[in-house]
Amino acid sequence: MFALFKRQANLEQLPKLAQAADDLITLYSAADFRDALLDKIATAQTRICIAALYLENDDAGRQVLQALYAAKTQRPELEVSIYVDWHRAQRGRIGDAKGLTNADWYCQMAAEHPGVEIPVYGVPVNTREALGVLHLKGFVVDNTVLYSGASINDVYLHQHQKYRYDRYHLLTNPKLADVFCQWVSKHLMQAKAVNRLDDPKRPSSGELKNTMKRFRKSLTDVNYQFDAVCEPDALGVTPLVGLGKHSALNKVIGQLFDATEHKLVICTPYFNLPGALVKRILRLLRQGKTVEIIVGDKTANDFYIPPDQPFRIIGALPYLYEMNLRRFLCRLQTFVDKGQLVVRLWKDESNSYHLKGVWVDRQWLLITGNNLNPRAWRLDLENAVLIHDPAQQLAAQNSQELCSIRQHTRVVSHFSDLESLTDYPKKVRRLIRRLKRVRIDRLINRIL
């Protein structure tokens, strides 16, 4: 009991910014998030700062970038900046033929709007995309932070028939918005490794290799800096950022798991939890506590390839994640039978699932882009907002959000409810057996 009190005290000692309950709004659909983002951009008065993995050259991406140019044209004093991953912006989608990249499109848009400057910065978190990307999330418009794990393209913003389900929160909080913008300006905009993608004369990745290495090292121990301005028993938010296994963000995620007194709920799109979190889940279950895990069905994974389409190697990932989950449940079936471990699979027709987050005892809430997998734990630059709600002022919103998430889920009552390797399509079986023979599947689990 003393150890639990100590872990809870560690969380409560984190610096917090006061947050008015009426100024924290949860949205429950991708379409609502898209409308809120476009509305905020159209009415922006002082600043817009966007950080996402990518801003795609498709209908939704063009709508957002055109809205940014329109806002800047109407109000030239408006400060606008965009931060995306350097490597991702300079390649096409996985499996697509080579063509116009997002960076090429940024250059085209800049050329079409002379005198209206909207810088798009490429952030190289590592020398190669496979070894780390900009997974920082946040859309700051004036004094509001629109936080979601979503990037900007058709499926994330439900532009057409399909959507990729994520979480969406609007936090109106001038100090929180300042902390985010100041960190981005100091550690990203001013870094030598960060260059404009809307400039066709940008340096190549090869020219920046050594600079990228120094840049990555500079980010490993950097957290948001701010003065705590919140009473201990009041609703407050703590912004967190981290890169690497020992980051401040990872430390807080571990503390959240450890501080669970009754129930832990986690969402992850890819069931591939770091070993440190699996150990904590086992400890909670042995202590008699409840753990609920909401994960996407393999067919709701963004890498899933339907059987009627040409198979590519990347299409094996959803099956590897399902195999991870099956092994996990097989090991812990006793706790499933007791009702302590609840695993839900999300599936809504042909839509995909991208949720991530942590709920602890209706008092702590983590909104984040962190996938809670080894890649997020070690390789990518991640951030989050930890919400402390001791008086449960957000209970109704939190309950509604979880109800919305659970709406399209089914509970897995036994590990045999999941398919095994022998049930998979022939090409998938053959590839996975080949990967396992040389143990490459373990490497894939660490970097994807």
C-alpha positions as CSV (number, residue, x, y, z in Angstrom):
1,M,0.0,0.0,0.0
2,F,2.8,2.4,0.8
3,A,4.4,1.7,-2.6
4,L,1.2,2.5,-4.3
5,F,0.8,5.8,-2.3
6,K,4.4,6.7,-3.3
7,R,3.7,6.1,-7.0
8,Q,0.5,8.1,-6.9
9,A,2.4,10.9,-5.1
10,N,5.0,10.9,-7.9
11,L,2.3,11.6,-10.4
12,E,0.7,14.3,-8.2
13,Q,4.0,16.0,-7.9
14,L,4.3,16.6,-11.6
15,P,4.0,20.3,-12.6
16,K,0.5,21.1,-13.8
17,L,-1.2,23.9,-15.6
18,A,-4.7,24.8,-14.5
19,Q,-7.4,23.8,-16.9
20,A,-11.0,25.0,-16.8
21,A,-13.4,22.0,-17.3
22,D,-15.6,24.0,-19.7
23,D,-12.6,24.7,-21.9
24,L,-11.8,21.0,-22.5
25,I,-14.0,19.5,-25.1
26,T,-13.9,15.9,-26.3
27,L,-15.0,15.2,-29.9
28,Y,-16.2,11.7,-30.9
29,S,-15.6,11.4,-34.6
30,A,-13.1,12.2,-37.3
31,A,-15.6,14.3,-39.2
32,D,-16.2,16.5,-36.2
33,F,-12.5,16.9,-35.7
34,R,-12.0,17.9,-39.3
35,D,-14.8,20.5,-39.0
36,A,-13.4,21.9,-35.8
37,L,-9.9,22.2,-37.3
38,L,-11.1,24.0,-40.4
39,D,-13.3,26.3,-38.3
40,K,-10.4,27.2,-36.0
41,I,-8.1,27.9,-38.9
42,A,-10.7,30.1,-40.6
43,T,-11.2,32.2,-37.4
44,A,-7.5,32.3,-36.3
45,Q,-6.3,35.7,-35.2
46,T,-2.7,35.4,-34.0
47,R,-1.0,32.0,-34.5
48,I,-1.3,28.6,-36.0
49,C,1.3,25.9,-35.3
50,I,0.7,22.3,-36.6
51,A,2.7,19.3,-35.8
52,A,1.9,15.9,-37.4
53,L,3.6,12.9,-39.0
54,Y,2.4,14.1,-42.4
55,L,0.2,16.5,-44.3
56,E,-0.9,14.5,-47.3
57,N,-1.5,15.8,-50.9
58,D,-5.0,14.5,-51.1
59,D,-8.4,16.1,-50.8
60,A,-8.3,16.6,-47.0
61,G,-4.7,17.7,-47.0
62,R,-5.3,20.2,-49.8
63,Q,-8.4,21.5,-48.0
64,V,-6.3,22.1,-44.8
65,L,-3.4,23.7,-46.6
66,Q,-5.6,25.9,-48.7
67,A,-7.5,27.0,-45.6
68,L,-4.1,28.0,-44.1
69,Y,-3.2,30.0,-47.1
70,A,-6.6,31.7,-47.1
71,A,-6.2,32.6,-43.4
72,K,-2.7,34.0,-43.9
73,T,-3.8,36.0,-47.0
74,Q,-6.7,37.5,-45.1
75,R,-4.6,38.2,-42.0
76,P,-0.9,38.7,-43.1
77,E,0.2,39.2,-39.4
78,L,-1.0,35.7,-38.6
79,E,2.0,33.4,-37.6
80,V,1.7,30.1,-39.3
81,S,4.1,27.1,-39.2
82,I,3.8,23.4,-40.0
83,Y,6.1,20.6,-38.8
84,V,6.1,17.2,-40.4
85,D,8.5,14.3,-40.7
86,W,11.4,15.0,-43.0
87,H,11.7,11.5,-44.5
88,R,7.9,10.8,-44.8
89,A,7.3,14.0,-46.7
90,Q,9.9,13.0,-49.4
91,R,8.5,9.6,-50.3
92,G,5.1,8.3,-51.5
93,R,2.8,6.0,-49.6
94,I,4.1,2.5,-49.0
95,G,3.4,0.4,-52.0
96,D,2.5,3.3,-54.3
97,A,4.3,4.0,-57.5
98,K,6.9,6.8,-57.4
99,G,5.4,10.2,-58.2
100,L,4.8,13.7,-56.8
101,T,5.8,13.7,-53.1
102,N,4.2,15.8,-50.4
103,A,7.4,18.0,-50.3
104,D,7.0,18.6,-54.1
105,W,3.4,19.7,-53.4
106,Y,4.5,22.1,-50.6
107,C,6.8,23.7,-53.1
108,Q,4.1,24.0,-55.7
109,M,1.7,25.7,-53.2
110,A,4.4,28.1,-52.2
111,A,5.1,29.0,-55.8
112,E,1.3,29.6,-56.4
113,H,1.1,32.0,-53.4
114,P,4.0,34.4,-53.8
115,G,4.3,36.8,-50.9
116,V,2.2,34.5,-48.6
117,E,4.7,32.5,-46.6
118,I,3.6,29.3,-44.8
119,P,6.8,27.5,-43.8
120,V,6.6,23.7,-43.8
121,Y,9.5,22.3,-41.7
122,G,10.8,18.8,-42.2
123,V,12.0,17.3,-38.9
124,P,14.5,14.4,-39.2
125,V,14.3,12.5,-35.9
126,N,16.9,10.0,-37.3
127,T,18.9,9.4,-40.4
128,R,16.4,6.9,-41.7
129,E,12.6,6.8,-41.3
130,A,12.7,3.2,-40.1
131,L,14.8,4.3,-37.1
132,G,12.6,7.1,-35.9
133,V,10.1,9.7,-37.0
134,L,8.4,12.9,-35.9
135,H,5.4,11.5,-34.0
136,L,4.8,14.8,-32.2
137,K,1.1,15.8,-32.4
138,G,-0.8,19.0,-31.8
139,F,-2.6,21.7,-33.7
140,V,-2.3,25.1,-31.9
141,V,-4.7,27.8,-33.1
142,D,-4.5,31.0,-31.0
143,N,-5.0,29.7,-27.4
144,T,-6.5,26.4,-28.3
145,V,-4.7,23.1,-28.6
146,L,-6.5,20.6,-30.8
147,Y,-4.9,17.3,-29.8
148,S,-5.2,14.0,-31.7
149,G,-3.1,11.1,-32.8
150,A,-4.3,11.8,-36.3
151,S,-2.2,13.0,-39.2
152,I,-3.7,15.0,-42.0
153,N,-5.2,13.1,-44.9
154,D,-8.5,11.8,-46.3
155,V,-8.9,8.8,-44.0
156,Y,-7.8,10.5,-40.8
157,L,-10.2,13.4,-41.4
158,H,-13.1,11.2,-42.9
159,Q,-13.0,13.2,-46.1
160,H,-14.8,10.4,-48.1
161,Q,-16.4,7.1,-47.3
162,K,-13.8,5.7,-45.0
163,Y,-12.4,7.0,-41.7
164,R,-9.5,6.1,-39.4
165,Y,-10.7,6.3,-35.8
166,D,-8.6,8.3,-33.4
167,R,-9.2,10.5,-30.3
168,Y,-9.9,14.2,-30.5
169,H,-9.7,16.8,-27.8
170,L,-9.8,20.6,-27.8
171,L,-8.1,22.3,-24.9
172,T,-8.5,26.1,-24.7
173,N,-5.6,27.0,-22.4
174,P,-3.2,30.0,-23.3
175,K,-0.4,28.6,-21.1
176,L,-0.6,25.1,-22.6
177,A,-0.6,26.6,-26.1
178,D,2.4,28.8,-25.2
179,V,4.4,25.8,-23.8
180,F,3.8,23.8,-27.0
181,C,4.7,26.7,-29.4
182,Q,7.8,27.7,-27.4
183,W,9.2,24.2,-27.3
184,V,8.6,23.7,-31.1
185,S,10.2,27.1,-31.9
186,K,13.3,26.5,-29.6
187,H,14.0,22.8,-30.3
188,L,12.7,22.3,-33.9
189,M,12.5,25.5,-35.8
190,Q,16.0,26.7,-34.7
191,A,17.7,23.3,-35.2
192,K,20.2,23.0,-38.0
193,A,18.9,19.6,-39.0
194,V,15.4,21.0,-39.6
195,N,14.9,22.5,-43.0
196,R,12.1,23.9,-45.1
197,L,10.3,21.3,-47.2
198,D,8.6,24.1,-49.3
199,D,12.0,25.1,-50.6
200,P,13.1,23.1,-53.7
201,K,16.7,23.9,-52.9
202,R,16.6,22.1,-49.6
203,P,19.7,19.9,-48.7
204,S,19.6,16.2,-49.2
205,S,19.4,13.7,-46.3
206,G,22.9,12.6,-47.1
207,E,24.2,16.1,-46.6
208,L,22.5,16.3,-43.2
209,K,23.5,12.9,-41.9
210,N,25.9,14.0,-39.2
211,T,23.6,17.0,-38.3
212,M,20.7,14.6,-37.9
213,K,22.7,12.4,-35.4
214,R,23.5,15.5,-33.3
215,F,19.9,16.7,-33.5
216,R,18.6,13.3,-32.3
217,K,21.0,13.3,-29.4
218,S,19.9,16.8,-28.4
219,L,16.3,15.7,-28.1
220,T,16.8,12.8,-25.8
221,D,16.7,14.7,-22.5
222,V,14.4,17.6,-23.5
223,N,11.0,18.0,-21.9
224,Y,8.5,20.8,-21.9
225,Q,9.6,23.6,-19.5
226,F,6.9,25.6,-17.6
227,D,6.0,26.8,-14.1
228,A,3.3,24.9,-12.3
229,V,0.2,27.0,-11.8
230,C,-2.4,24.7,-10.5
231,E,-3.6,23.6,-7.1
232,P,-3.0,19.9,-6.2
233,D,-6.7,19.1,-6.0
234,A,-7.8,21.0,-9.1
235,L,-8.2,19.9,-12.7
236,G,-4.8,20.3,-14.4
237,V,-2.9,19.3,-17.4
238,T,0.8,18.3,-17.8
239,P,2.3,18.4,-21.3
240,L,5.0,15.8,-21.9
241,V,7.4,15.1,-24.7
242,G,10.0,12.4,-25.0
243,L,12.5,10.5,-27.2
244,G,14.1,7.3,-26.3
245,K,13.6,4.5,-23.7
246,H,14.4,6.7,-20.7
247,S,12.3,9.7,-21.7
248,A,10.1,11.6,-19.3
249,L,7.0,10.5,-21.2
250,N,7.9,6.8,-20.9
251,K,8.5,7.3,-17.2
252,V,5.1,8.9,-16.7
253,I,3.4,6.1,-18.7
254,G,5.0,3.6,-16.4
255,Q,4.0,5.5,-13.3
256,L,0.4,5.6,-14.6
257,F,0.3,1.8,-14.9
258,D,1.8,1.4,-11.4
259,A,-0.5,3.9,-9.8
260,T,-3.6,2.0,-10.8
261,E,-5.7,1.3,-7.7
262,H,-8.8,-0.3,-9.3
263,K,-8.9,-0.3,-13.1
264,L,-6.5,0.5,-16.0
265,V,-7.8,1.0,-19.5
266,I,-5.5,1.3,-22.5
267,C,-6.0,1.7,-26.2
268,T,-3.4,0.8,-28.8
269,P,-3.8,0.3,-32.6
270,Y,-1.0,-2.3,-32.8
271,F,-0.8,-5.0,-30.1
272,N,2.9,-5.0,-29.5
273,L,3.4,-3.6,-26.0
274,P,6.9,-2.9,-24.7
275,G,8.1,-5.5,-22.2
276,A,8.2,-2.9,-19.4
277,L,4.4,-2.4,-19.8
278,V,3.6,-6.1,-20.1
279,K,5.3,-6.7,-16.8
280,R,3.3,-3.9,-15.2
281,I,0.0,-5.4,-16.5
282,L,1.0,-8.8,-15.1
283,R,1.7,-7.2,-11.7
284,L,-1.7,-5.4,-11.7
285,L,-3.5,-8.6,-12.5
286,R,-1.8,-10.5,-9.8
287,Q,-2.7,-7.8,-7.4
288,G,-6.4,-8.4,-8.2
289,K,-6.9,-5.3,-10.3
290,T,-8.7,-4.9,-13.6
291,V,-7.1,-4.2,-17.0
292,E,-9.1,-3.5,-20.1
293,I,-7.2,-3.4,-23.5
294,I,-9.0,-2.0,-26.6
295,V,-7.1,-2.9,-29.8
296,G,-8.0,-2.9,-33.4
297,D,-9.1,-6.1,-35.2
298,K,-6.5,-7.1,-37.7
299,T,-8.8,-6.1,-40.5
300,A,-9.1,-2.6,-38.9
301,N,-5.3,-2.2,-39.0
302,D,-4.1,0.5,-41.4
303,F,-1.6,-2.0,-42.9
304,Y,-4.3,-4.6,-43.6
305,I,-4.6,-5.7,-47.2
306,P,-7.9,-7.4,-48.2
307,P,-7.5,-10.8,-49.8
308,D,-8.9,-9.5,-53.2
309,Q,-6.0,-7.0,-53.5
310,P,-2.4,-7.7,-54.4
311,F,-0.4,-8.8,-51.4
312,R,2.7,-6.9,-50.2
313,I,5.1,-7.6,-47.4
314,I,3.7,-4.8,-45.3
315,G,0.4,-6.6,-45.2
316,A,1.8,-9.3,-42.9
317,L,2.0,-6.8,-40.0
318,P,-1.7,-7.1,-38.8
319,Y,-1.3,-10.8,-38.6
320,L,1.9,-10.5,-36.6
321,Y,0.1,-8.2,-34.2
322,E,-2.8,-10.7,-33.9
323,M,-0.3,-13.5,-33.1
324,N,1.2,-11.3,-30.4
325,L,-2.3,-10.8,-28.9
326,R,-3.1,-14.5,-29.1
327,R,0.1,-15.5,-27.3
328,F,-0.6,-12.8,-24.6
329,L,-4.1,-14.1,-24.0
330,C,-3.1,-17.7,-24.0
331,R,-0.6,-16.9,-21.2
332,L,-3.2,-14.9,-19.2
333,Q,-6.4,-16.9,-20.0
334,T,-6.9,-17.4,-16.2
335,F,-7.3,-13.7,-15.7
336,V,-9.7,-13.5,-18.7
337,D,-11.8,-16.2,-17.2
338,K,-11.9,-14.3,-13.8
339,G,-13.0,-11.1,-15.6
340,Q,-9.9,-9.2,-14.5
341,L,-8.5,-8.9,-18.0
342,V,-10.9,-7.7,-20.7
343,V,-9.7,-7.5,-24.3
344,R,-11.9,-5.8,-26.9
345,L,-11.4,-5.9,-30.6
346,W,-12.6,-2.8,-32.6
347,K,-14.1,-3.3,-36.1
348,D,-16.5,-1.1,-38.0
349,E,-16.9,-2.3,-41.5
350,S,-13.9,-1.4,-43.6
351,N,-12.8,1.5,-41.5
352,S,-9.5,1.5,-39.5
353,Y,-8.5,2.1,-35.9
354,H,-5.8,4.3,-34.6
355,L,-6.7,5.0,-31.0
356,K,-4.1,5.3,-28.2
357,G,-4.4,6.4,-24.6
358,V,-4.5,5.5,-21.0
359,W,-7.3,5.9,-18.4
360,V,-6.5,5.2,-14.7
361,D,-9.2,5.0,-12.0
362,R,-11.3,7.8,-13.6
363,Q,-8.7,10.2,-12.1
364,W,-5.9,10.2,-14.7
365,L,-6.3,10.5,-18.4
366,L,-3.4,10.4,-21.0
367,I,-4.1,11.7,-24.5
368,T,-1.3,10.9,-26.8
369,G,-0.1,9.9,-30.2
370,N,2.1,7.3,-28.6
371,N,1.2,3.8,-29.9
372,L,2.4,2.1,-26.7
373,N,4.7,-0.1,-28.7
374,P,8.5,-0.6,-28.8
375,R,8.9,1.8,-31.7
376,A,7.2,4.6,-29.7
377,W,9.1,3.5,-26.6
378,R,12.6,3.8,-28.2
379,L,12.7,5.4,-31.7
380,D,10.1,8.1,-32.3
381,L,9.7,11.6,-31.0
382,E,6.4,11.4,-29.0
383,N,4.3,13.8,-26.9
384,A,1.2,13.7,-24.8
385,V,-1.0,15.6,-22.4
386,L,-1.6,14.1,-19.0
387,I,-4.9,15.2,-17.4
388,H,-5.4,15.0,-13.6
389,D,-9.1,15.1,-12.7
390,P,-9.3,14.4,-8.9
391,A,-12.8,15.8,-8.6
392,Q,-14.0,13.9,-11.8
393,Q,-15.2,17.0,-13.5
394,L,-14.7,15.3,-16.9
395,A,-16.3,12.1,-15.9
396,A,-19.3,12.5,-18.3
397,Q,-17.0,13.2,-21.2
398,N,-14.6,10.4,-20.4
399,S,-17.5,8.0,-20.0
400,Q,-19.0,9.1,-23.3
401,E,-15.7,8.7,-25.1
402,L,-15.1,5.2,-23.8
403,C,-18.7,4.3,-24.8
404,S,-18.1,5.6,-28.3
405,I,-14.9,3.6,-28.5
406,R,-16.5,0.4,-27.2
407,Q,-19.5,0.7,-29.5
408,H,-17.8,-1.2,-32.4
409,T,-15.9,-3.7,-30.2
410,R,-16.4,-7.4,-29.3
411,V,-14.9,-9.0,-26.1
412,V,-12.4,-11.8,-26.7
413,S,-13.4,-14.4,-24.2
414,H,-10.8,-17.0,-25.1
415,F,-7.5,-16.9,-27.0
416,S,-8.8,-19.5,-29.4
417,D,-11.4,-16.9,-30.6
418,L,-8.5,-15.4,-32.5
419,E,-7.2,-17.0,-35.7
420,S,-3.8,-18.8,-35.6
421,L,-1.1,-19.0,-38.3
422,T,-2.8,-22.0,-39.9
423,D,-6.0,-20.0,-40.5
424,Y,-4.2,-17.2,-42.4
425,P,-4.1,-16.8,-46.2
426,K,-1.4,-18.9,-48.0
427,K,0.9,-16.0,-48.9
428,V,0.7,-14.6,-45.3
429,R,1.5,-18.1,-43.8
430,R,4.4,-18.5,-46.1
431,L,5.9,-15.1,-45.4
432,I,5.5,-15.3,-41.6
433,R,7.1,-18.8,-41.5
434,R,10.0,-17.4,-43.5
435,L,10.4,-14.4,-41.2
436,K,10.2,-16.6,-38.1
437,R,12.8,-19.0,-39.4
438,V,15.4,-16.2,-39.4
439,R,13.8,-14.4,-36.4
440,I,13.2,-11.2,-38.5
441,D,9.7,-11.1,-37.0
442,R,11.3,-10.0,-33.7
443,L,13.1,-7.1,-35.4
444,I,9.9,-6.1,-37.2
445,N,8.1,-6.0,-33.8
446,R,10.7,-3.5,-32.6
447,I,10.6,-1.0,-35.4
448,L,7.1,-1.2,-36.8
